[in-house]
Amino acid sequence: MKHQLVPGLLFTFILALIVISWQMGQQQTAHAEPVNLHNVYLPLSYKNHDASLGYPLFGVQMYGDTRSSSPYYDSLVNSQATWIRVQVNWRSIEPDDVSPTQYNWVSADQTLGAAHTDHGGYQLIGTIHAAPDWAAPGNRAPLYPGRLPDFAEFVGALVERYDGDGYNDAPGSPVVTYWEFYNEPDANDDYFEAGWGNYGQQYASLLATAYPAVKAANPAAQVVFGGIAYDWFEDQNGPFVRNFLDDVLAAGGGNYFDVMNFHAYPHFAFNWTSQGPGLLEKTQAVRAKLTAHGIGNKPIIITEAGWHSNNLPNSPSSPEIQARYVVELFTQSMAADIKIMIWWMLHDPGGFYSNNGLVTNDANPQPKPAFFAYRTAVNQLSTAHFQYRLSNAQTGHSDMEVYRFIDHVNQRIVYVAWLNPVDTTTVKLLNLWGAQATVRDIIYGNGQTVTDTNGDGRVTIHVTGQPVYVEINQ
């Protein structure tokens, strides 16, 4: 959901330094007690990937050309992202309804180009979107009656072209295995791009038609539910239909997708929590909905999440606040067992959209603090497994979030800690078990060593609105 002007959050930015304390102060402290360890492993298929080493959930959104000729390609490579979400427009590939069917693959080959080994061999999620005028009344509107067979034919040809089997492949046989069906299909008829929101049964039929076409072309391909906004509902003067997911599942749609998918923006965290970015709590709500329909075991991904760096009239922010949200959203994604999380976007989108990019959209794109925070998050967390979130009793503070990870590759425990709200200047103390720790900033990963100066087996960390990584070697 790319919304620019949304009421509800009034952020005032003050960048707080993370101060490391070597002694107990006068502020309230708490002791984080050790608990039993457990690992979270990724059940999805990854080529040549050892799940015990962690899993690469880090992704970004791009539009248009993703090949090395893209002006943003260097930024993509330097971000260390693993996944790219792109939009594949049916209307560009099959603009005319003719017999025999004719496809123009030029734009698709450019958009999906990063899947080619010559352009990085990235993992891509292709969002099938924008039906041609002859198939639907709008970009993401429900198809005209009788057009589902045409859609199935197109989907089958698309998946076949990018299955890498050497038959009817794109040049170089790139492989794309994740196919998402429409963007935010829960939009209602009144949205500027009328969606499927009032037509849950028809969307279930779309999935039921697409699923066998995808599997026939590539049995290993994954059918991804279109990323639902699942907030800014109609009863909140928004365009999204609250019961869309229920309607799809009630119509049997749960049998025809492999991966659930939604979007998460802190603008709308109030729907799910009283503090924090809300991604964790929203995931719990979506998973509960799936469980109620008997499909709670399906993996979940997030194909849009993000925050802006510009200071909007009713949604103040700053580059530093945006960087904080990078850490918070990816940390909560791992805690929620999200398999892939796409930051929207790699670069500022321009136009009327807010500046959600990790880099600018200049001719020579410039990295923002969020870009470096993203890269540091990859370095800190991509080999880590989430273990647990510390309770309020363990932290001693209801406004403090602390997440513990274990990193078998680097033989360390990593905590990610911050205070809510994101712009707070409050400082509170956190005690963690360990004789020594390295505390790293979120932008460049610079570290400072802290030791147990009291001889009680604990280190003391000052925590504020700026998240911090705390490493304790095993």
Secondary structure in CASP SS format (residue, H / E / C, confidence):
PFRMAT SS
TARGET T0000
AUTHOR 0000-0000-0000
METHOD secondary structure of the structure
MODEL  1
M C 1.00
K C 1.00
H C 1.00
Q C 1.00
L C 1.00
V C 1.00
P C 1.00
G C 1.00
L C 1.00
L C 1.00
F C 1.00
T C 1.00
F C 1.00
I C 1.00
L C 1.00
A C 1.00
L C 1.00
I C 1.00
V C 1.00
I E 1.00
S E 1.00
W C 1.00
Q C 1.00
M C 1.00
G C 1.00
Q C 1.00
Q C 1.00
Q C 1.00
T C 1.00
A C 1.00
H E 1.00
A E 1.00
E C 1.00
P C 1.00
V C 1.00
N C 1.00
L C 1.00
H C 1.00
N C 1.00
V C 1.00
Y C 1.00
L C 1.00
P C 1.00
L C 1.00
S C 1.00
Y C 1.00
K C 1.00
N C 1.00
H C 1.00
D C 1.00
A H 1.00
S H 1.00
L H 1.00
G C 1.00
Y C 1.00
P C 1.00
L C 1.00
F E 1.00
G E 1.00
V E 1.00
Q E 1.00
M C 1.00
Y C 1.00
G C 1.00
D C 1.00
T C 1.00
R C 1.00
S C 1.00
S C 1.00
S C 1.00
P C 1.00
Y C 1.00
Y H 1.00
D H 1.00
S H 1.00
L H 1.00
V H 1.00
N H 1.00
S H 1.00
Q C 1.00
A C 1.00
T C 1.00
W E 1.00
I E 1.00
R E 1.00
V E 1.00
Q E 1.00
V E 1.00
N E 1.00
W H 1.00
R H 1.00
S H 1.00
I H 1.00
E C 1.00
P C 1.00
D C 1.00
D C 1.00
V C 1.00
S C 1.00
P C 1.00
T C 1.00
Q C 1.00
Y C 1.00
N C 1.00
W C 1.00
V H 1.00
S H 1.00
A H 1.00
D H 1.00
Q H 1.00
T H 1.00
L C 1.00
G H 1.00
A H 1.00
A H 1.00
H C 1.00
T H 1.00
D H 1.00
H H 1.00
G C 1.00
G C 1.00
Y C 1.00
Q E 1.00
L E 1.00
I E 1.00
G E 1.00
T E 1.00
I E 1.00
H E 1.00
A C 1.00
A C 1.00
P C 1.00
D C 1.00
W C 1.00
A C 1.00
A C 1.00
P C 1.00
G C 1.00
N C 1.00
R C 1.00
A C 1.00
P C 1.00
L C 1.00
Y C 1.00
P C 1.00
G C 1.00
R C 1.00
L H 1.00
P H 1.00
D H 1.00
F H 1.00
A H 1.00
E H 1.00
F H 1.00
V H 1.00
G H 1.00
A H 1.00
L H 1.00
V H 1.00
E H 1.00
R H 1.00
Y C 1.00
D E 1.00
G C 1.00
D C 1.00
G C 1.00
Y C 1.00
N C 1.00
D C 1.00
A C 1.00
P C 1.00
G C 1.00
S C 1.00
P C 1.00
V E 1.00
V C 1.00
T C 1.00
Y E 1.00
W E 1.00
E E 1.00
F E 1.00
Y C 1.00
N C 1.00
E C 1.00
P C 1.00
D C 1.00
A E 1.00
N C 1.00
D C 1.00
D C 1.00
Y C 1.00
F C 1.00
E C 1.00
A C 1.00
G C 1.00
W C 1.00
G C 1.00
N C 1.00
Y C 1.00
G H 1.00
Q H 1.00
Q H 1.00
Y H 1.00
A H 1.00
S H 1.00
L H 1.00
L H 1.00
A H 1.00
T H 1.00
A H 1.00
Y H 1.00
P H 1.00
A H 1.00
V H 1.00
K H 1.00
A H 1.00
A H 1.00
N C 1.00
P C 1.00
A C 1.00
A C 1.00
Q E 1.00
V E 1.00
V E 1.00
F E 1.00
G C 1.00
G C 1.00
I E 1.00
A C 1.00
Y C 1.00
D C 1.00
W C 1.00
F E 1.00
E H 1.00
D H 1.00
Q H 1.00
N C 1.00
G C 1.00
P C 1.00
F E 1.00
V C 1.00
R C 1.00
N C 1.00
F H 1.00
L H 1.00
D H 1.00
D H 1.00
V H 1.00
L H 1.00
A H 1.00
A C 1.00
G C 1.00
G H 1.00
G H 1.00
N H 1.00
Y H 1.00
F C 1.00
D C 1.00
V E 1.00
M E 1.00
N E 1.00
F E 1.00
H E 1.00
A E 1.00
Y C 1.00
P H 1.00
H H 1.00
F H 1.00
A H 1.00
F H 1.00
N H 1.00
W C 1.00
T C 1.00
S C 1.00
Q C 1.00
G C 1.00
P C 1.00
G C 1.00
L H 1.00
L H 1.00
E H 1.00
K H 1.00
T H 1.00
Q H 1.00
A H 1.00
V H 1.00
R H 1.00
A H 1.00
K H 1.00
L H 1.00
T H 1.00
A H 1.00
H C 1.00
G C 1.00
I C 1.00
G C 1.00
N C 1.00
K C 1.00
P C 1.00
I E 1.00
I E 1.00
I E 1.00
T E 1.00
E E 1.00
A E 1.00
G C 1.00
W C 1.00
H C 1.00
S C 1.00
N C 1.00
N C 1.00
L E 1.00
P C 1.00
N C 1.00
S E 1.00
P C 1.00
S C 1.00
S C 1.00
P H 1.00
E H 1.00
I H 1.00
Q H 1.00
A H 1.00
R H 1.00
Y H 1.00
V H 1.00
V H 1.00
E H 1.00
L H 1.00
F H 1.00
T H 1.00
Q H 1.00
S H 1.00
M H 1.00
A H 1.00
A C 1.00
D C 1.00
I C 1.00
K C 1.00
I C 1.00
M E 1.00
I E 1.00
W E 1.00
W C 1.00
M C 1.00
L C 1.00
H E 1.00
D C 1.00
P C 1.00
G C 1.00
G C 1.00
F C 1.00
Y C 1.00
S C 1.00
N C 1.00
N C 1.00
G C 1.00
L C 1.00
V E 1.00
T C 1.00
N C 1.00
D C 1.00
A C 1.00
N C 1.00
P C 1.00
Q C 1.00
P E 1.00
K C 1.00
P H 1.00
A H 1.00
F H 1.00
F H 1.00
A H 1.00
Y H 1.00
R H 1.00
T H 1.00
A H 1.00
V H 1.00
N H 1.00
Q H 1.00
L H 1.00
S C 1.00
T C 1.00
A C 1.00
H E 1.00
F E 1.00
Q E 1.00
Y E 1.00
R E 1.00
L C 1.00
S C 1.00
N H 1.00
A H 1.00
Q H 1.00
T H 1.00
G C 1.00
H C 1.00
S C 1.00
D C 1.00
M E 1.00
E E 1.00
V E 1.00
Y E 1.00
R E 1.00
F E 1.00
I E 1.00
D E 1.00
H C 1.00
V C 1.00
N C 1.00
Q C 1.00
R E 1.00
I E 1.00
V E 1.00
Y E 1.00
V E 1.00
A E 1.00
W E 1.00
L E 1.00
N C 1.00
P C 1.00
V C 1.00
D C 1.00
T C 1.00
T C 1.00
T C 1.00
V C 1.00
K E 1.00
L E 1.00
L E 1.00
N E 1.00
L E 1.00
W E 1.00
G C 1.00
A C 1.00
Q E 1.00
A E 1.00
T E 1.00
V E 1.00
R E 1.00
D E 1.00
I C 1.00
I C 1.00
Y C 1.00
G C 1.00
N C 1.00
G E 1.00
Q E 1.00
T E 1.00
V E 1.00
T E 1.00
D C 1.00
T C 1.00
N C 1.00
G C 1.00
D C 1.00
G C 1.00
R E 1.00
V E 1.00
T E 1.00
I E 1.00
H E 1.00
V E 1.00
T C 1.00
G C 1.00
Q C 1.00
P C 1.00
V E 1.00
Y E 1.00
V E 1.00
E E 1.00
I E 1.00
N E 1.00
Q C 1.00
END
